[in-house]
Amino acid sequence: MTSQDNTITPIRVASLASQVHDALAEMLLSGALRPDDRISMRDLAERLGVSVMPVRDAVARLVAQQALVVLPNRAVAVPLLTRGQFRDLTEVRVHNETHAAALAARRATQAQVAALRRADLAFEQALAAADAKPAVKANKDLHFVLYEAAGSPVLVEVIGALWLKAGPIINLDLEQDTRRRRTAVSRGWHARLLQAVEARDAQAAADAVEADIRSASEFILSRDILPA
């Protein structure tokens, strides 16, 4: 085996572990995994079509990010935040995401504004689905189109880490009637956000994002589904 071969193998392993991490992160961000969900690493490997080793490496990274926990039986679980932890998470999200929204209103290119319009339309279309998962994913996509337009990769990375914890909670079971009322509120704040970005109004964009985050937080807390 040549020295070149020796360098290629770990790169491939690392690359696969990174891909698995990204896949699991997307499941958390989009609410495909819910608080208290438990699954073995072997089942995760089968679902993703890989061996257990890259899953173990990816899970270790997500545990370090406090997005997953490994139970004594080696099963992987999504932590269920307490009400206090969720309130704390909400405040930190507001601080970072309103800053990103203000930057995006100032810096977004025309192409990025157009992408935000498409994401808003995709969110509205997703609301017609029978369950909440498509709307949760579309909502996440819309927010990250906005945050990418802020032009700060470090800020997007910070927000992404916060959403790893927030995403699963957003997708807790919602009855059809309560979900309809909640998403109607969200649509209104998204419309104001889009108008603010198009008008280059940084304060209005920040206010719309804050109202969207806080209204969602209040809705979740009102349903009494998080432990004290």
C-alpha positions in Angstrom: 0.0 0.0 0.0 1.4 3.4 -0.9 1.7 6.4 1.4 -1.0 8.0 -0.7 -3.4 5.2 0.0 -2.7 5.6 3.8 -3.9 9.2 3.6 -7.0 8.5 1.6 -8.7 6.0 3.9 -9.1 8.2 7.0 -10.3 11.1 4.9 -13.1 8.9 3.5 -14.0 7.7 7.0 -14.1 11.3 8.3 -16.1 12.4 5.3 -18.7 9.7 5.9 -19.0 10.5 9.6 -19.5 14.2 8.6 -22.2 13.2 6.2 -23.9 11.1 8.9 -23.6 14.1 11.3 -25.2 16.4 8.8 -28.0 13.9 8.2 -28.8 13.5 11.9 -28.5 17.3 12.4 -31.1 17.8 9.6 -33.4 15.3 11.3 -33.1 17.4 14.5 -33.4 20.8 12.8 -36.5 19.7 10.9 -38.3 18.0 13.7 -38.0 14.5 12.3 -36.6 13.4 15.7 -38.7 14.4 18.7 -37.9 14.9 22.4 -37.6 11.5 24.2 -37.3 9.6 20.9 -35.0 6.7 21.4 -33.2 4.6 18.8 -30.2 2.3 18.8 -27.1 3.2 16.9 -27.6 0.0 14.8 -31.1 1.1 13.8 -29.7 4.6 12.9 -27.0 3.0 10.8 -29.6 0.8 9.0 -31.8 3.9 8.4 -28.9 5.8 6.9 -27.4 2.9 5.0 -24.0 3.0 6.7 -22.0 1.0 9.2 -22.2 1.7 12.9 -18.8 3.3 13.2 -19.6 6.7 11.4 -22.9 6.8 13.3 -21.0 6.4 16.6 -18.7 9.3 15.6 -21.5 11.5 14.5 -23.5 10.8 17.6 -20.5 11.7 19.7 -20.3 15.1 18.0 -24.0 15.7 18.6 -23.7 14.7 22.3 -20.9 17.2 22.7 -23.4 19.8 21.2 -26.0 18.7 23.8 -28.4 17.8 20.9 -28.4 14.0 21.7 -27.7 11.9 24.8 -26.5 8.3 24.9 -28.4 6.1 27.5 -26.8 3.4 29.6 -28.1 0.7 27.2 -26.2 2.6 24.4 -29.4 3.8 22.8 -29.5 7.3 21.4 -32.1 9.7 22.7 -33.3 13.3 22.1 -33.2 15.2 25.4 -36.4 16.7 26.6 -35.8 20.2 27.9 -37.4 21.5 31.0 -39.6 24.6 30.8 -36.7 26.7 32.3 -34.2 25.4 29.8 -36.6 26.0 27.0 -37.2 29.6 28.1 -33.4 30.1 28.3 -33.0 28.7 24.9 -35.7 31.0 23.6 -33.9 34.1 25.0 -30.6 33.1 23.4 -32.3 32.4 20.1 -33.9 35.8 20.2 -30.6 37.5 20.8 -28.8 35.8 17.9 -31.6 35.4 15.4 -32.8 39.0 15.6 -29.2 40.2 15.0 -29.0 37.9 11.9 -32.4 39.2 10.6 -31.2 42.8 10.9 -28.0 42.0 9.1 -29.9 40.1 6.4 -32.2 43.1 5.8 -29.1 45.2 5.2 -27.0 42.8 3.2 -29.3 40.4 1.3 -28.8 40.2 -2.4 -31.7 40.3 -4.8 -31.2 36.6 -5.4 -31.4 36.0 -1.6 -34.5 38.0 -1.3 -36.0 36.0 -4.1 -35.0 32.8 -2.3 -36.7 34.0 0.8 -39.9 34.6 -1.1 -39.7 31.0 -2.5 -39.1 29.7 1.0 -42.1 31.6 2.3 -44.3 30.2 -0.5 -43.0 26.7 0.3 -44.0 27.1 3.9 -47.5 28.1 3.0 -47.8 25.1 0.7 -46.5 22.8 3.4 -49.3 23.8 5.8 -51.7 21.7 3.7 -50.0 18.5 4.7 -51.8 16.2 7.1 -49.1 16.3 9.8 -46.8 19.0 11.0 -43.5 17.6 9.7 -43.4 19.3 6.3 -44.4 22.7 7.8 -41.7 22.3 10.5 -39.0 21.6 7.8 -40.3 24.4 5.6 -40.2 26.8 8.5 -36.7 25.9 9.3 -35.7 26.3 5.7 -37.2 29.8 5.5 -35.4 30.9 8.7 -32.0 29.6 7.5 -32.4 31.2 4.0 -32.8 34.5 6.0 -29.8 33.8 8.3 -27.5 32.8 5.5 -28.3 36.2 3.9 -26.8 37.9 7.0 -23.4 37.1 5.5 -21.9 35.8 8.8 -20.9 32.0 8.8 -20.0 32.1 12.5 -23.5 33.5 13.4 -25.2 30.9 11.2 -23.2 28.2 13.0 -24.2 29.5 16.4 -27.9 29.6 15.3 -27.6 26.1 13.9 -26.4 24.8 17.2 -29.4 26.4 19.0 -31.8 24.9 16.5 -30.5 21.4 17.1 -32.2 21.8 20.5 -35.2 23.8 19.3 -36.2 21.7 16.2 -37.4 18.6 18.0 -39.6 20.6 20.5 -41.3 22.5 17.7 -42.5 19.2 16.2 -44.1 17.8 19.3 -47.6 16.4 18.6 -50.1 19.2 17.7 -53.7 18.6 17.3 -55.0 19.7 13.9 -57.1 22.7 15.2 -54.4 24.1 17.5 -51.7 23.7 14.8 -53.9 25.6 12.4 -54.2 28.5 14.8 -50.4 28.5 15.5 -49.3 28.4 11.9 -51.7 31.2 11.0 -49.8 33.4 13.5 -46.5 32.3 12.1 -47.6 33.1 8.5 -48.4 36.6 9.6 -45.0 37.2 11.1 -43.3 35.6 8.1 -45.2 38.1 5.8 -44.0 41.0 7.9 -40.4 39.6 7.8 -40.4 39.4 4.1 -41.8 42.9 3.7 -39.1 44.2 6.1 -36.3 42.5 4.2 -37.6 43.8 0.9 -37.8 47.3 2.4 -34.3 47.0 3.9 -35.8 47.7 7.3 -33.4 46.1 9.7 -35.4 46.9 12.9 -38.7 45.6 11.4 -37.0 42.4 10.3 -35.6 41.9 13.8 -39.0 42.6 15.4 -40.7 40.1 13.1 -38.3 37.3 13.9 -38.5 38.1 17.6 -42.3 38.0 17.5 -42.3 34.7 15.6 -39.9 33.1 18.0 -41.7 34.3 21.1 -45.2 33.5 19.9 -44.0 29.9 19.1 -42.4 29.6 22.5 -45.5 30.9 24.3 -47.6 28.5 22.3 -45.4 25.5 23.3 -45.3 26.5 26.9 -49.1 27.0 27.0 -49.6 23.3 26.0 -47.8 22.1 29.2 -45.8 19.4 27.4 -42.4 20.2 28.9 -41.4 19.1 32.4 -41.0 21.7 35.2 
